[in-house]
């Protein structure tokens, strides 16, 4: 598990390798990840957008930006949490992802919260620094 907290809002990530969707002989490796955002602040927030910085095992970088997450722009009240699952394909057996969410507070202030860096590694293979 990986976790970061920004302004009282926690982001926890649990990555997992999807062996049944991967085909190493074709250079296709797929991971899923479950993210839980918990609002430990004192005000409601809305997730507006996401930004991902994805680096594969060869150092190739892909940046992904978009509205919301999995087609949703959740509003998360104080003490509440929101979870979703998504995925990432790579052409290498390892990589790393990091990013941020842009949030809007109930007062209309926009700010970014960190998504912690997390490793994507095929189980039972030597790990490399990405």
N, CA, C and O of each residue as an XYZ file, in Angstrom:
520
protein
N       0.836     -1.189      0.000
C       0.000      0.000      0.000
C       0.879      1.249      0.000
O       1.947      1.284      0.611
N       0.411      2.237     -0.682
C       1.095      3.517     -0.763
C       0.103      4.587     -0.322
O      -1.088      4.488     -0.617
N       0.590      5.615      0.389
C      -0.329      6.617      0.921
C       0.335      7.992      0.942
O       1.524      8.124      1.231
N      -0.468      9.015      0.626
C      -0.045     10.414      0.737
C      -1.209     11.196      1.311
O      -2.368     10.856      1.071
N      -0.909     12.246      2.073
C      -1.941     13.104      2.648
C      -1.612     14.546      2.292
O      -0.492     15.010      2.507
N      -2.604     15.254      1.742
C      -2.469     16.661      1.404
C      -3.676     17.392      1.979
O      -4.821     17.051      1.680
N      -3.417     18.379      2.789
C      -4.496     19.205      3.368
C      -5.575     18.370      4.044
O      -6.760     18.698      3.993
N      -5.141     17.283      4.680
C      -6.066     16.420      5.394
C      -6.781     15.399      4.537
O      -7.597     14.630      5.047
N      -6.494     15.374      3.249
C      -7.137     14.420      2.345
C      -6.121     13.338      1.984
O      -5.066     13.621      1.416
N      -6.459     12.106      2.323
C      -5.553     10.990      2.081
C      -5.862     10.277      0.782
O      -7.020     10.126      0.393
N      -4.800      9.841      0.117
C      -4.931      9.027     -1.095
C      -4.127      7.759     -0.857
O      -2.917      7.813     -0.637
N      -4.805      6.616     -0.904
C      -4.164      5.324     -0.698
C      -4.276      4.520     -1.975
O      -5.343      4.461     -2.586
N      -3.166      3.891     -2.385
C      -3.127      3.126     -3.630
C      -2.683      1.700     -3.346
O      -1.732      1.462     -2.602
N      -3.390      0.763     -3.955
C      -3.018     -0.646     -3.872
C      -2.943     -1.207     -5.296
O      -3.975     -1.543     -5.878
N      -1.725     -1.314     -5.866
C      -1.593     -1.866     -7.221
C      -1.579     -3.395     -7.200
O      -1.203     -4.016     -6.206
N      -1.998     -3.986     -8.326
C      -1.966     -5.446     -8.442
C      -1.792     -5.813     -9.918
O      -2.359     -5.179    -10.807
N      -0.998     -6.844    -10.148
C      -0.698     -7.322    -11.498
C      -1.858     -8.154    -12.025
O      -2.382     -9.015    -11.319
N      -2.258     -7.895    -13.266
C      -3.349     -8.635    -13.905
C      -2.772     -9.646    -14.901
O      -2.691     -9.384    -16.101
N      -2.380    -10.792    -14.377
C      -1.736    -11.823    -15.189
C      -2.635    -12.274    -16.344
O      -2.149    -12.511    -17.450
N      -3.943    -12.392    -16.093
C      -4.860    -12.889    -17.123
C      -5.055    -11.889    -18.271
O      -5.503    -12.281    -19.349
N      -4.732    -10.624    -18.065
C      -4.849     -9.615    -19.127
C      -3.500     -9.289    -19.766
O      -3.423     -8.535    -20.737
N      -2.451     -9.863    -19.209
C      -1.097     -9.606    -19.696
C      -0.647    -10.697    -20.648
O      -1.118    -11.832    -20.582
N       0.272    -10.338    -21.536
C       0.867    -11.296    -22.453
C       2.340    -10.921    -22.640
O       2.692    -10.224    -23.592
N       3.203    -11.391    -21.719
C       4.619    -11.025    -21.793
C       5.275    -11.355    -23.132
O       6.185    -10.641    -23.552
N       4.839    -12.419    -23.814
C       5.445    -12.757    -25.106
C       5.151    -11.681    -26.155
O       5.872    -11.569    -27.147
N       4.100    -10.896    -25.941
C       3.745     -9.795    -26.839
C       4.159     -8.431    -26.271
O       3.836     -7.388    -26.840
N       4.885     -8.456    -25.131
C       5.302     -7.200    -24.508
C       4.134     -6.420    -23.930
O       4.113     -5.191    -23.991
N       3.166     -7.125    -23.371
C       1.990     -6.479    -22.773
C       1.862     -6.913    -21.315
O       1.674     -8.091    -21.008
N       1.970     -5.924    -20.427
C       1.860     -6.140    -18.991
C       0.792     -5.180    -18.468
O       0.834     -3.983    -18.752
N      -0.151     -5.703    -17.714
C      -1.266     -4.879    -17.276
C      -1.412     -4.963    -15.755
O      -1.365     -6.044    -15.168
N      -1.588     -3.805    -15.143
C      -1.820     -3.713    -13.707
C      -3.153     -3.036    -13.451
O      -3.595     -2.185    -14.224
N      -3.773     -3.418    -12.378
C      -4.910     -2.698    -11.851
C      -4.439     -1.963    -10.611
O      -3.403     -2.294    -10.035
N      -5.195     -0.980    -10.210
C      -4.902     -0.308     -8.952
C      -6.208      0.178     -8.347
O      -7.096      0.677     -9.038
N      -6.293      0.017     -7.045
C      -7.463      0.476     -6.297
C      -7.037      1.700     -5.503
O      -6.049      1.676     -4.770
N      -7.801      2.765     -5.665
C      -7.497      4.016     -4.969
C      -8.641      4.347     -4.025
O      -9.814      4.258     -4.389
N      -8.283      4.728     -2.820
C      -9.249      5.223     -1.848
C      -8.828      6.638     -1.449
O      -7.694      6.871     -1.030
N      -9.761      7.566     -1.589
C      -9.542      8.953     -1.184
C     -10.389      9.178      0.056
O     -11.610      9.029      0.010
N      -9.747      9.540      1.174
C     -10.508      9.786      2.388
C     -10.356     11.245      2.801
O      -9.253     11.785      2.884
N     -11.494     11.853      3.055
C     -11.526     13.275      3.361
C     -11.455     13.487      4.870
O     -12.460     13.389      5.574
N     -10.256     13.776      5.348
C     -10.050     14.072      6.761
C     -10.090     15.562      7.038
O      -9.757     15.997      8.141
N     -10.496     16.353      6.045
C     -10.596     17.801      6.246
C     -11.967     18.140      6.827
O     -12.786     17.254      7.075
N     -12.202     19.422      7.039
C     -13.455     19.859      7.644
C     -14.454     20.396      6.635
O     -15.460     20.995      7.013
N     -14.182     20.184      5.339
C     -15.131     20.680      4.347
C     -15.285     19.687      3.199
O     -14.403     18.868      2.942
N     -16.406     19.777      2.527
C     -16.667     18.929      1.368
C     -15.747     19.345      0.222
O     -15.458     20.528      0.037
N     -15.292     18.348     -0.547
C     -14.456     18.613     -1.722
C     -15.026     17.842     -2.914
O     -15.713     16.833     -2.759
N     -14.721     18.345     -4.091
C     -15.115     17.680     -5.328
C     -13.863     17.404     -6.143
O     -13.030     18.292     -6.324
N     -13.726     16.173     -6.636
C     -12.603     15.809     -7.488
C     -12.924     16.267     -8.911
O     -13.871     15.783     -9.531
N     -12.127     17.201     -9.418
C     -12.376     17.760    -10.745
C     -11.622     17.029    -11.847
O     -12.188     16.717    -12.895
N     -10.320     16.752    -11.603
C      -9.504     16.161    -12.667
C      -8.350     15.364    -12.074
O      -8.071     15.413    -10.876
N      -7.685     14.620    -12.978
C      -6.541     13.796    -12.571
C      -5.370     14.073    -13.499
O      -5.542     14.486    -14.645
N      -4.174     13.833    -12.973
C      -2.946     13.903    -13.761
C      -2.083     12.719    -13.350
O      -1.856     12.487    -12.162
N      -1.602     11.968    -14.344
C      -0.703     10.835    -14.110
C       0.603     11.045    -14.861
O       0.613     11.512    -16.000
N       1.698     10.695    -14.209
C       3.030     10.662    -14.812
C       3.468      9.204    -14.689
O       3.775      8.731    -13.595
N       3.496      8.493    -15.824
C       3.759      7.054    -15.847
C       5.098      6.816    -16.532
O       5.321      7.278    -17.651
N       5.983      6.097    -15.860
C       7.296      5.787    -16.405
C       7.450      4.279    -16.489
O       7.275      3.576    -15.494
N       7.782      3.775    -17.689
C       7.958      2.328    -17.812
C       9.393      1.945    -17.453
O      10.207      2.801    -17.110
N       9.689      0.654    -17.536
C      11.000      0.139    -17.149
C      12.149      0.591    -18.022
O      13.310      0.414    -17.652
N      11.852      1.176    -19.182
C      12.906      1.712    -20.063
C      13.058      3.229    -19.900
O      13.877      3.853    -20.575
N      12.266      3.811    -19.002
C      12.330      5.254    -18.779
C      11.413      6.061    -19.675
O      11.432      7.291    -19.621
N      10.615      5.406    -20.495
C       9.654      6.114    -21.357
C       8.538      6.683    -20.486
O       7.971      5.979    -19.650
N       8.227      7.968    -20.691
C       7.229      8.650    -19.876
C       5.962      8.907    -20.682
O       6.014      9.302    -21.847
N       4.831      8.674    -20.039
C       3.531      9.030    -20.606
C       2.803      9.870    -19.570
O       2.774      9.527    -18.388
N       2.216     10.969    -20.019
C       1.423     11.816    -19.139
C      -0.038     11.700    -19.538
O      -0.379     11.738    -20.720
N      -0.898     11.559    -18.533
C      -2.329     11.407    -18.771
C      -3.059     12.461    -17.938
O      -2.849     12.575    -16.731
N      -3.913     13.220    -18.606
C      -4.754     14.214    -17.939
C      -6.199     13.955    -18.319
O      -6.476     13.498    -19.428
N      -7.115     14.240    -17.419
C      -8.518     14.072    -17.765
C      -9.432     14.528    -16.655
O      -9.013     14.721    -15.513
N     -10.692     14.696    -17.014
C     -11.700     15.070    -16.031
C     -12.035     13.878    -15.150
O     -12.135     12.748    -15.629
N     -12.203     14.131    -13.887
C     -12.661     13.121    -12.944
C     -11.847     11.841    -12.968
O     -10.698     11.815    -13.410
N     -12.479     10.777    -12.478
C     -11.887      9.437    -12.470
C     -12.970      8.444    -12.860
O     -14.097      8.542    -12.375
N     -12.655      7.507    -13.713
C     -13.572      6.477    -14.210
C     -14.967      7.047    -14.502
O     -15.983      6.460    -14.132
N     -14.987      8.196    -15.171
C     -16.238      8.817    -15.567
C     -17.008      9.521    -14.458
O     -18.178      9.854    -14.640
N     -16.380      9.750    -13.324
C     -17.057     10.339    -12.175
C     -16.262     11.534    -11.641
O     -15.033     11.550    -11.710
N     -16.961     12.516    -11.117
C     -16.352     13.638    -10.404
C     -16.982     13.658     -9.009
O     -17.870     14.464     -8.728
N     -16.509     12.758     -8.140
C     -17.175     12.575     -6.848
C     -17.035     13.781     -5.923
O     -16.029     14.490     -5.933
N     -18.075     13.985     -5.129
C     -18.035     14.939     -4.031
C     -17.857     14.115     -2.763
O     -18.583     13.149     -2.529
N     -16.882     14.511     -1.947
C     -16.518     13.725     -0.778
C     -16.652     14.618      0.458
O     -15.924     15.599      0.608
N     -17.578     14.270      1.325
C     -17.819     15.056      2.531
C     -16.777     14.787      3.599
O     -16.041     13.804      3.520
N     -16.711     15.662      4.605
C     -15.784     15.445      5.720
C     -16.030     14.080      6.370
O     -17.166     13.732      6.692
N     -14.974     13.326      6.556
C     -15.081     12.005      7.164
C     -15.501     10.906      6.211
O     -15.534      9.738      6.600
N     -15.825     11.248      4.969
C     -16.236     10.254      3.981
C     -15.057      9.822      3.114
O     -13.995     10.443      3.134
N     -15.261      8.751      2.355
C     -14.222      8.286      1.435
C     -14.865      7.886      0.115
O     -16.075      7.680      0.021
N     -14.022      7.783     -0.891
C     -14.443      7.384     -2.234
C     -13.381      6.435     -2.762
O     -12.188      6.716     -2.651
N     -13.803      5.309     -3.337
C     -12.865      4.323     -3.887
C     -13.227      4.003     -5.321
O     -14.394      4.031     -5.710
N     -12.199      3.696     -6.100
C     -12.418      3.235     -7.466
C     -11.246      2.360     -7.877
O     -10.188      2.371     -7.246
N     -11.455      1.601     -8.948
C     -10.420      0.736     -9.496
C     -10.229      1.084    -10.956
O     -11.195      1.309    -11.685
N      -8.970      1.127    -11.382
C      -8.641      1.401    -12.775
C      -7.429      0.562    -13.148
O      -7.037     -0.329    -12.395
N      -6.831      0.838    -14.304
C      -5.710      0.022    -14.737
C      -4.726      0.762    -15.602
O      -4.971      1.886    -16.040
N      -3.594      0.103    -15.844
C      -2.518      0.689    -16.634
C      -1.764     -0.416    -17.378
O      -1.234     -1.334    -16.754
N      -1.716     -0.330    -18.709
C      -0.890     -1.278    -19.463
C       0.507     -0.687    -19.695
O       0.660      0.524    -19.857
N       1.504     -1.544    -19.707
C       2.878     -1.146    -20.042
C       3.457     -2.163    -21.015
O       2.922     -3.261    -21.168
N       4.546     -1.793    -21.669
C       5.256     -2.724    -22.546
C       6.479     -3.323    -21.854
O       7.243     -4.065    -22.471
N       6.663     -3.001    -20.569
C       7.775     -3.533    -19.776
C       7.218     -4.170    -18.504
O       6.111     -3.838    -18.080
N       7.982     -5.089    -17.887
C       7.475     -5.773    -16.691
C       7.546     -4.948    -15.415
O       7.239     -5.450    -14.333
N       7.950     -3.684    -15.532
C       7.954     -2.823    -14.351
C       7.741     -1.378    -14.778
O       7.926     -1.011    -15.939
N       7.349     -0.579    -13.807
C       7.142      0.845    -14.051
C       6.773      1.532    -12.762
O       6.755      0.925    -11.691
N       6.482      2.805    -12.883
C       6.097      3.580    -11.707
C       5.083      4.631    -12.128
O       5.170      5.193    -13.220
N       4.123      4.889    -11.254
C       3.110      5.907    -11.503
C       3.098      6.887    -10.334
O       3.326      6.500     -9.188
N       2.833      8.156    -10.630
C       2.680      9.199     -9.620
C       1.780     10.263    -10.234
O       1.682     10.354    -11.457
N       1.136     11.052     -9.425
C       0.283     12.084     -9.999
C      -0.381     12.948     -8.964
O       0.069     13.041     -7.823
N      -1.471     13.586     -9.382
C      -2.266     14.399     -8.455
C      -3.699     14.519     -8.960
O      -3.990     14.320    -10.139
N      -4.574     14.851     -8.029
C      -5.953     15.183     -8.338
C      -6.131     16.672     -8.098
O      -5.565     17.222     -7.154
N      -6.908     17.323     -8.942
C      -7.301     18.697     -8.687
C      -8.679     18.654     -8.042
O      -9.617     18.054     -8.569
N      -8.773     19.300     -6.900
C      -9.988     19.298     -6.103
C     -10.552     20.724     -6.025
O      -9.844     21.707     -6.241
N     -11.844     20.799     -5.710
C     -12.456     22.100     -5.420
C     -13.137     21.996     -4.060
O     -13.908     21.071     -3.806
N     -12.838     22.960     -3.193
C     -13.449     22.981     -1.867
C     -14.857     23.560     -1.954
O     -15.245     24.125     -2.976
N     -15.607     23.415     -0.884
C     -16.964     23.965     -0.819
C     -16.946     25.484     -0.962
O     -17.951     26.080     -1.350
N     -15.812     26.115     -0.654
C     -15.675     27.573     -0.795
C     -15.242     27.986     -2.202
O     -15.067     29.174     -2.473
N     -15.068     27.003     -3.102
C     -14.703     27.303     -4.481
C     -13.212     27.353     -4.756
O     -12.809     27.659     -5.879
N     -12.389     27.064     -3.770
C     -10.930     27.073     -3.947
C     -10.494     25.785     -4.641
O     -10.904     24.695     -4.243
N      -9.662     25.908     -5.680
C      -9.096     24.735     -6.347
C      -7.675     24.500     -5.853
O      -6.905     25.442     -5.667
N      -7.338     23.223     -5.641
C      -6.013     22.854     -5.154
C      -5.725     21.421     -5.567
O      -6.640     20.650     -5.856
N      -4.436     21.067     -5.592
C      -4.008     19.718     -5.956
C      -3.708     18.903     -4.715
O      -3.183     19.419     -3.728
N      -4.052     17.607     -4.776
C      -3.637     16.669     -3.736
C      -2.795     15.585     -4.384
O      -3.065     15.156     -5.506
N      -1.778     15.153     -3.666
C      -0.801     14.193     -4.203
C      -1.366     12.783     -4.270
O      -2.054     12.316     -3.362
N      -1.050     12.122     -5.382
C      -1.208     10.675     -5.490
C       0.203     10.131     -5.284
O       1.103     10.498     -6.040
N       0.430      9.271     -4.292
C       1.794      8.818     -4.023
C       2.362      8.011     -5.189
O       1.625      7.341     -5.913
N       3.673      8.084     -5.358
C       4.349      7.242     -6.349
C       4.184      5.782     -5.927
O       4.337      5.441     -4.754
N       3.867      4.923     -6.910
C       3.753      3.503     -6.604
C       4.342      2.677     -7.738
O       4.278      3.050     -8.909
N       4.921      1.535     -7.348
C       5.601      0.655     -8.287
C       4.640     -0.326     -8.935
O       3.689     -0.802     -8.316
N       4.916     -0.611    -10.190
C       4.228     -1.656    -10.936
C       5.292     -2.690    -11.262
O       6.163     -2.447    -12.098
N       5.227     -3.819    -10.619
C       6.236     -4.866    -10.803
C       5.550     -6.210    -10.955
O       4.675     -6.563    -10.165
N       5.952     -6.963    -11.981
C       5.445     -8.323    -12.146
C       5.939     -9.137    -10.956
O       7.131     -9.115    -10.648
N       5.037     -9.860    -10.278
C       5.459    -10.665     -9.126
C       6.541    -11.677     -9.505
O       6.558    -12.204    -10.617
N       7.424    -11.932     -8.572
C       8.470    -12.957     -8.703
C       9.455    -12.671     -9.829
O      10.044    -13.603    -10.378
N       9.649    -11.393    -10.188
C      10.700    -11.044    -11.132
C      11.610    -10.027    -10.464
O      11.175     -9.286     -9.582
N      12.875     -9.985    -10.882
C      13.787     -9.008    -10.287
C      13.254     -7.583    -10.504
O      12.801     -7.237    -11.595
N      13.315     -6.776     -9.460
C      12.836     -5.390     -9.551
C      13.952     -4.483    -10.030
O      15.129     -4.708     -9.748
N      13.556     -3.461    -10.755
C      14.526     -2.466    -11.214
C      14.078     -1.097    -10.739
O      12.890     -0.862    -10.518
N      15.034     -0.199    -10.583
C      14.701      1.180    -10.226
C      14.279      1.890    -11.487
O      15.003      1.876    -12.483
N      13.098      2.521    -11.457
C      12.568      3.198    -12.628
C      12.728      4.706    -12.490
O      12.335      5.453    -13.386
